[in-house]
Every structure is written in structure tokens, then in C-alpha cells.
Amino acid sequence: MNSDIIEEIISSRLRKKSRIFKNKEILHPDYVPETLPHRENEIRRLAEILVVALKGERPSNVLIYGLTGTGKTAVAKYVAKKLAEKAPSLNARLLYAYVNTRKVDTTYRVIASIASSLGLRIPSTGIAISEVYRRYIKALDNWGGLHIVILDEIDYYVRREGDDLLYKLVRINEELTKARVAIIGITNDINFVENLDPRVRSSLGEEEIVFPPYDAEQLFDILMQRAEKAFQPGAVSSKVISYCAGLAAREHGDARRALDLLRVAGEIAEREGAEEVTIEHVKRAAVELEEGRIYRAASTLPLHPKLVLKAIIELVKEKGTGTTGEVYNRYFKLSLEYGYEPLTQRRISEIITQLDMMGLINAVVVSRGRYGKTKLIKIRKELIDLLEGAIKI
């Protein structure tokens, strides 16, 4: 019976002490450890910019750049937390707000989240954004301290919502009499500021810090530090940790990727009842993570990229590959069938390039002699069913 299955899982997984994990939460990317290996320079640079807040002065706004998994979020949170902890002993008032603007995905929710870090209770809906902003301003001046606002993945927010809120936030000190606000923006996109209103660009990027990728040795140190607290003694070897670090180093030195590999490998080992994590578990974890990444990427595509991907899937299932022209013709037909106005062929060519960059398809430019060049588009066979399930229209 179904209830027996659940009871069996509860008995085997919850009532017995894990032979693999001591504290799995330590392997999650959101966990901020007491020390951040190989980010001493970046911690020092950010702390030197923000430390004037402890004297009651407003620090410069900071824009932090770097690829995914290079420690940007961890360093920003770490420095802000340490300064906030130190403030009372220096008779300073300092609080910080952290908002991942990719997850908190509307202007209302972003400003509400910032305001709530001061203790304000903002309803999830029902009042105007301008009213939330007014309440935030009033609460700031009633409190009279320095508020550090960390806006993570800020490029996604601006692409989706525009930069109106950013403009207000970088100018907010003009409306305050007793309090001050400093902004830390975090982005993966080195060209992010080029698309901003010039008035926002100059104010947001008063100081800039670029985070370099980690190498394999640095990733090994990071994983070892976490593994000592996350795993039971003897559950994971340095050889397995080195393998995880090497895999992640090949993908631009992504510490998040390395931590995810180690955590999911441990989960696979635990499900199997193994006594230790092996390299084979890591290999299987890499497959699980890749499939999850591809599903999330495909399922969150806008409408027309989903239609393009559907057209490509149909062509690949019929004949193995498709050219740019064939994809456009099939996409055009699908758009009309679903009742949507088709985009131009040039725009569809751009979408094909984007899908290729996301790793959802493989598009290779080939020469057709006097007929010019075209893209030959394929999808890995093992991904077709996964993608079809992700792009329900």
C-alpha cells in the first residue's frame, strides 16, 4: 500500500542517524560561513568602502561584478553582517537588507522586502508602490541610522521591471533628513550599466569591485572547509572533493556548482544507504543537476522562445536536424496555430542564438556554398523528452 511506502521511507531516512551528513545546510550556497577562503582582498575592499557607516557617514554605492559562484553574494552579506554586529559597540545605527531581485520579482515585492528589514509590516498586496516607498522613507527617518541595501541579480530585475526603482533608491538620501541609505548592486553582467539611465549609472557605480573566478585549488579549499562541518567523519574523501572541485573549475570556477555537486552526491549516497560518497556518486549528481538546470531554463522561457524550441524539437524528431529557415517556417506555423502574431525571421535567429548559449540546443554555422551560410540545429536525444515536458504552452 502507498502508506506503507511512506512509512518505510520515514523509518529508513528520518528515524536513523545519517551515516553521510552531519549538517547538510552548510553545503547550500545561501549559507555564509565564518570565514570565506580566497576572498580576503574582496572583503577588505568592500569593508574599506562601507566602514565609514560606523562613523555615521554615508558610504559610496557599490556595484559588484563577477560570474556565477564567485562569492559576490557571500562577501556582501558577510561584510554587511559584521558591520551591523559591530555598530552597537560604537554607538552607531546600522542595519542591512538583502533582496534577491530574481526571486523577489516585482517592484512592489522588492521595496516591501527592503522596508520589512526595518520592522515595517507591509501587506503582500493592496497598497500602491508609492505608499510603500513613503512608509519606508518615514521609517528610515524615525530610526535615523544607515541602511545598507543589497540588491542581488540586479540585472534580471532591471531587464524585467526597468530602472525606475533604482533611480529612486540612488536618490533617496535627498529625501531623508536623519537617516542615510547605501546601495550594493550585484550582477553577473559586466555590461549591465550600459543599459541604465545615465543618472542611475553614475550614482549606482560610485565604486566597483570585480570578483575573479576560483581555480581548482581554491574550490578544493572551499569544499574542504564546508565538508568538515557538513559530513560525518570518513563519509567523504579528499579525492572526491578534489574531483568536485575539478569539475566546477572547468565551468568558470563556480563555487555554487561545486557545492551543489558535493551536496547532491551525498544525497544520492544517503538514499542508497552507502557509508561514504564516491566519485561515481558525483558523476550521477552532475547528471541530475544538469537535467534540473535545463528543465528550469526551458520552463521559464517567454512564449516565443518556447514556440521556437517546440519547432526545433518537432524538426529534430522528424529528421534529426533543422536549419534556421526550417525552424522559422515551423515556428511561424505554430504561432498561427496557437493564435499569436509571429516575430520576424531576424528575431527568431536571435532567439536561436540565445537558446544555444543557454545549452538547450546546439546550433552550428555551416556553409551551403553559393546559397550562403545557415545554422544547423540539433538537440541531444536524451534531452528531448525533458524539454518537451518543460515547455507546455
C-alpha positions as a printed Julia matrix, in Angstrom:
393×3 Matrix{Float64}:
  0.0    0.0     0.0
  1.04   3.62   -0.58
  1.04   4.41    3.15
  3.49   1.52    3.71
  5.91   3.09    1.21
  5.83   6.42    3.05
  6.27   4.7     6.42
  9.24   2.74    5.08
 10.93   5.95    3.85
 10.27   7.71    7.17
 11.71   4.79    9.11
 14.82   4.45    6.94
 15.59   8.14    6.43
 14.28  10.1     9.41
 14.44   7.78   12.39
 18.02   6.71   11.78
 21.04   8.95   12.18
 22.53   9.8     8.79
 25.76   7.99    8.03
 26.63  10.66    5.46
 25.58  14.09    6.69
 26.2   15.9     9.96
 24.7   19.23    8.8
 23.67  19.35    5.13
 22.63  23.04    5.32
 26.3   24.03    5.32
 26.56  22.86    1.69
 23.79  25.17    0.47
 25.03  28.26   -1.42
 22.94  30.58    0.84
 24.95  29.54    3.91
 27.56  32.17    4.85
 30.48  30.64    6.82
 32.52  32.49    9.45
 35.47  32.7     7.05
 35.45  32.98    3.25
 38.6   31.38    1.8
 40.32  33.22   -1.07
 38.12  36.31   -0.84
 40.23  38.26    1.64
 41.03  41.02   -0.87
 37.4   41.49   -1.86
 36.27  41.52    1.8
 38.9   44.15    2.6
 37.96  46.32   -0.39
 34.21  46.26    0.39
 34.77  46.77    4.13
 37.02  49.78    3.47
 34.24  51.36    1.38
 31.46  50.68    3.91
 33.28  51.19    7.23
 32.58  54.95    7.25
 28.98  53.97    8.04
 30.14  53.25   11.59
 31.04  56.96   11.92
 27.57  57.97   10.77
 28.7   58.85    7.23
 27.03  57.57    4.08
 29.38  55.22    2.18
 29.6   55.19   -1.6
 27.19  52.96   -3.51
 28.95  49.85   -4.8
 28.44  47.7    -7.9
 29.85  44.17   -7.64
 30.54  42.2   -10.83
 31.51  38.56  -11.32
 30.43  35.26  -12.83
 28.01  32.95  -11.01
 29.53  31.28   -7.96
 32.45  33.67   -7.42
 31.47  34.67   -3.88
 29.81  38.02   -4.6
 26.69  37.43   -2.5
 28.55  35.73    0.34
 31.06  38.59    0.64
 28.37  41.31    0.51
 26.3   39.56    3.2
 29.4   38.78    5.3
 30.7   42.36    5.36
 27.27  43.91    5.97
 26.54  41.42    8.79
 29.89  42.03   10.52
 29.47  45.81   10.36
 25.9   45.59   11.67
 27.12  43.43   14.59
 29.9   45.9    15.4
 27.69  49.03   15.2
 26.12  48.95   18.73
 29.53  48.91   20.45
 30.43  52.1    18.55
 27.08  53.79   19.24
 26.24  53.59   15.55
 22.93  52.6    14.0
 23.38  50.26   11.05
 21.09  47.64    9.52
 21.13  45.88    6.17
 18.56  44.43    3.8
 19.31  41.64    1.33
 16.96  41.1    -1.64
 17.49  38.63   -4.46
 15.62  40.54   -7.17
 15.43  37.49   -9.39
 13.34  35.65   -6.77
 11.55  38.7    -5.34
 10.42  39.51   -8.82
  8.22  42.66   -8.79
  8.89  46.27   -7.84
  6.27  46.05   -5.08
  7.84  42.97   -3.53
 11.36  44.42   -3.76
 10.52  47.67   -1.98
  8.31  45.79    0.52
 11.18  43.42    1.31
 13.58  46.35    1.83
 11.09  48.12    4.09
 10.37  44.98    6.13
 14.05  44.77    7.15
 13.36  47.87    9.3
 10.49  46.08   11.02
  7.71  47.52    8.85
  4.79  45.2     8.15
  3.84  45.58    4.5
  0.84  43.59    3.16
  1.55  41.33    0.19
 -0.94  43.34   -1.92
 -3.42  46.15   -1.58
 -1.43  49.38   -1.38
  0.37  51.44   -4.02
  4.13  51.16   -4.56
  4.4   54.9    -3.85
  2.76  54.36   -0.45
  5.2   51.54    0.44
  8.08  53.83   -0.56
  6.64  56.68    1.56
  6.36  54.38    4.59
  9.95  53.25    4.07
 11.17  56.89    3.96
  9.25  57.71    7.14
 10.55  54.62    8.96
 14.12  55.46    7.96
 13.97  58.97    9.39
 12.21  57.78   12.55
 15.04  55.28   13.06
 17.84  57.65   11.99
 20.55  55.15   11.05
 22.43  53.92    7.99
 20.61  51.29    5.9
 22.72  49.14    3.55
 20.51  47.72    0.79
 21.96  44.72   -1.1
 20.21  44.08   -4.43
 21.33  40.74   -5.84
 20.98  39.72   -9.52
 20.01  43.32  -10.22
 20.43  42.9   -14.0
 17.46  40.48  -14.11
 15.29  42.94  -12.22
 16.14  45.89  -14.5
 15.51  43.86  -17.66
 12.11  42.86  -16.32
 10.92  45.97  -14.44
 13.1   48.84  -15.7
 15.3   51.12  -13.58
 12.69  53.47  -12.04
 13.05  51.96   -8.55
 16.84  52.1    -8.82
 16.6   55.78   -9.71
 14.53  56.4    -6.57
 16.88  54.4    -4.34
 20.1   56.06   -5.53
 18.43  59.47   -4.97
 16.71  58.54   -1.72
 19.16  60.44    0.5
 17.87  63.71   -0.94
 14.51  62.92    0.73
 15.98  61.93    4.11
 16.89  64.22    6.99
 18.09  61.87    9.76
 18.88  58.58    8.0
 21.05  57.5     5.09
 20.93  54.64    2.55
 23.8   52.96    0.68
 23.17  50.56   -2.23
 25.18  47.45   -3.11
 24.21  46.08   -6.53
 25.33  42.57   -7.53
 25.35  41.39  -11.15
 26.81  38.67  -13.39
 26.66  41.01  -16.4
 29.75  43.18  -16.87
 27.83  45.31  -19.41
 24.84  45.82  -17.12
 25.35  49.55  -16.52
 25.44  50.35  -20.25
 21.65  50.0   -20.44
 20.88  52.12  -17.36
 19.64  55.69  -17.29
 22.86  57.8   -17.15
 21.68  59.35  -13.85
 21.34  55.88  -12.29
 24.62  54.67  -13.8
 26.74  57.43  -12.27
 25.14  57.13   -8.81
 24.96  53.33   -8.55
 28.51  52.65   -9.69
 30.33  55.11   -7.42
 32.63  52.21   -6.54
 33.04  48.96   -8.5
 34.52  45.61   -7.47
 35.13  42.74   -9.9
 35.3   39.18   -8.49
 37.57  36.76  -10.43
 36.61  33.07  -10.85
 38.0   30.49   -8.42
 40.57  27.97   -9.66
 40.51  24.23   -8.81
 42.8   24.59   -5.76
 40.7   27.41   -4.32
 37.49  25.44   -4.87
 39.1   22.46   -3.12
 39.83  24.64   -0.06
 36.24  25.96   -0.03
 34.78  22.46   -0.26
 37.13  21.08    2.41
 36.11  23.87    4.8
 32.41  23.09    4.31
 32.82  19.29    4.21
 34.48  19.17    7.63
 31.28  20.51    9.21
 28.71  19.09    6.78
 29.72  15.4     6.63
 30.16  12.65    9.17
 33.81  11.67    9.76
 35.04   9.42    6.94
 31.93   9.99    4.78
 33.77  11.89    2.05
 37.41  11.68    0.99
 39.76  14.4    -0.26
 39.84  12.53   -3.58
 36.07  13.01   -4.05
 36.31  16.66   -3.01
 39.15  17.21   -5.48
 37.03  15.64   -8.24
 34.12  18.01   -7.46
 36.48  20.99   -7.47
 37.96  19.95  -10.81
 34.53  19.62  -12.45
 33.42  23.04  -11.2
 36.73  24.69  -12.16
 36.13  23.67  -15.77
 32.86  25.63  -15.65
 34.4   29.06  -14.91
 35.28  28.32  -11.29
 31.74  28.19   -9.93
 31.69  27.55   -6.16
 27.9   27.14   -6.19
 28.29  24.37   -8.77
 30.99  22.69   -6.66
 28.85  22.82   -3.5
 25.78  21.53   -5.34
 27.77  18.62   -6.78
 29.05  17.61   -3.35
 25.66  18.0    -1.66
 23.68  16.07   -4.31
 26.36  13.34   -4.44
 25.92  13.0    -0.66
 22.14  12.8    -1.04
 22.49  10.04   -3.65
 24.85   8.11   -1.36
 22.43   8.54    1.55
 19.45   7.31   -0.49
 21.43   4.2    -1.4
 22.43   3.54    2.2
 26.12   3.9     1.3
 28.68   4.57    4.03
 30.68   7.11    2.01
 30.39   9.35   -1.04
 32.23   8.11   -4.14
 33.3    9.64   -7.46
 30.51   7.63   -9.11
 28.0    9.43   -6.87
 29.47  12.76   -8.02
 29.11  11.74  -11.69
 25.47  10.87  -11.13
 24.95  14.14   -9.26
 26.32  16.04  -12.27
 23.69  14.42  -14.49
 20.87  15.19  -12.02
 21.94  18.83  -11.71
 22.28  19.28  -15.47
 18.8   17.89  -16.09
 17.37  20.15  -13.38
 19.11  23.22  -14.8
 17.86  22.51  -18.31
 14.29  21.9   -17.14
 14.23  25.17  -15.15
 15.76  27.13  -18.03
 13.24  25.77  -20.57
 10.17  26.03  -18.33
 10.81  29.72  -17.56
 11.31  30.8   -21.18
  8.97  33.51  -22.53
  6.27  32.48  -25.01
  8.04  32.95  -28.36
 11.31  31.24  -27.32
  9.15  28.31  -26.15
  7.47  28.21  -29.58
 10.89  28.27  -31.28
 12.11  25.44  -29.04
  8.94  23.45  -29.78
  9.55  23.94  -33.51
 13.13  22.69  -33.16
 12.02  19.64  -31.14
  9.46  18.71  -33.81
 12.06  19.02  -36.61
 14.69  17.03  -34.69
 12.19  14.24  -34.0
 11.24  14.15  -37.68
 14.63  14.42  -39.39
 17.42  14.75  -36.81
 18.31  18.4   -37.52
 16.83  21.64  -38.79
 18.16  24.77  -40.47
 17.35  28.32  -39.42
 14.87  28.63  -42.3
 13.14  25.36  -41.47
 12.87  26.35  -37.82
 11.36  29.71  -38.75
  8.79  28.13  -41.06
  7.74  25.65  -38.39
  7.68  28.38  -35.72
  5.55  30.61  -37.99
  3.04  27.8   -38.42
  2.93  27.04  -34.68
  2.43  30.72  -33.79
 -0.62  30.94  -36.03
 -1.98  27.66  -34.67
 -1.75  28.99  -31.11
 -3.24  32.34  -32.15
 -0.11  34.51  -31.77
  1.45  37.04  -34.14
  4.78  35.59  -35.38
  8.02  37.52  -34.81
 10.4   38.38  -37.68
 12.93  35.89  -39.0
 15.77  38.08  -37.72
 14.34  37.98  -34.19
 13.92  34.21  -34.37
 17.57  33.91  -35.43
 18.5   35.86  -32.28
 16.34  33.56  -30.14
 18.07  30.5   -31.64
 21.43  32.01  -30.62
 20.11  32.59  -27.08
 18.84  29.01  -26.8
 22.26  27.78  -27.96
 24.03  29.92  -25.32
 21.71  28.5   -22.65
 22.74  24.97  -23.62
 19.21  23.92  -24.62
 20.15  23.34  -28.28
 23.29  23.02  -30.37
 23.46  25.44  -33.33
 26.46  25.25  -35.69
 27.03  27.63  -38.61
 27.57  25.66  -41.85
 28.32  26.81  -45.39
 25.87  25.96  -48.19
 28.13  27.1   -51.0
 26.52  29.67  -53.27
 23.41  29.59  -51.04
 25.38  31.22  -48.21
 25.55  30.14  -44.58
 22.93  28.8   -42.23
 22.75  27.29  -38.77
 22.33  23.55  -38.41
 20.35  23.0   -35.23
 20.29  19.84  -33.11
 19.16  18.72  -29.66
 20.78  15.92  -27.67
 18.48  12.89  -27.81
 18.47  12.43  -24.03
 17.11  15.97  -23.58
 14.13  15.82  -25.95
 11.59  14.31  -23.52
 12.83  16.58  -20.72
 12.43  19.72  -22.88
  9.02  18.66  -24.17
  7.79  18.33  -20.61
  9.19  21.76  -19.69
  7.68  23.88  -22.48
  3.98  23.37  -22.03
  2.29  26.21  -23.94
